[in-house]
Amino acid sequence: MRMHKLTYYCSNQLGRIILQGMQEVMGVRSVDAVLSQADLSLLKNVCSPQDPPAQIPYQQISGIQSSLERMYGRRGGQGLAVRSGRASFRYGLREFGEQAGITNLDFRLLPPRTKVQIGARALAQALSQLSDQKVRVEEQERTYQWIVERCPLCWGRHADVPVCHLSVGFLQEFLYWAGAGKYYPVVETECSAAGATACVFSIDKLALD
């Protein structure tokens, strides 16, 4: 991805995945209102084949969550972002699942725990290729640490708590899908918007019964 004057970018593909997930949860008119409130109406073209922007600046991606919170309040905006993130994973699976190797038969036949382990790393690599973010997975005794450097969801924001709720939902749905329909807790423990050097999400290795 290209960079200019410390501006980072997401691909159209990633922007489309995010907006399609939001539209599934909220409806097209509500999403249009969110974009208009944040002066991001041009992003509507990302879901259209007609003249989409070549790449999407990080500031526009992070503006979506800010707009959700202004329109629906902090808790309401957070909840919509998590639900939208869950829906976005399903669109992402269609967009780059085959490329990432997580929809082929060999992967689908793996045990759930192995699918989570291998799939998380494949997903991190795919997302790193769709934007200027760097995503990696570190394994600890009881958790996986999903680490995002240069996170687009909170770029330029300042907050006293983690704000990357869309990523929480995205990871929740991936784990549900890869983990045979079980729920794996996901918590953002560090956030760049709150002063951390990277956004860090802790994923429990054991699913809840």
Secondary structure, 3 states (H helix, E strand, C coil): CCCECCECEEEHHHHHHHHHHHHHHHCHHHHHHHHHHCCCHHHHHHHCCCCCCCEEEHHHHHHHHHHHHHHHHHHHHHHHHHHHHHHHHHHHHHHHHHHHCCCCHHHHCCCHHHHHHHHHHHHHHHHHHCECCEEEEEECCCEEEEEEECCCCCCCCCCCCCCCHHHHHHHHHHHHHHCCCCECCEEEEECHHHCCCCEEEEEECCCEC
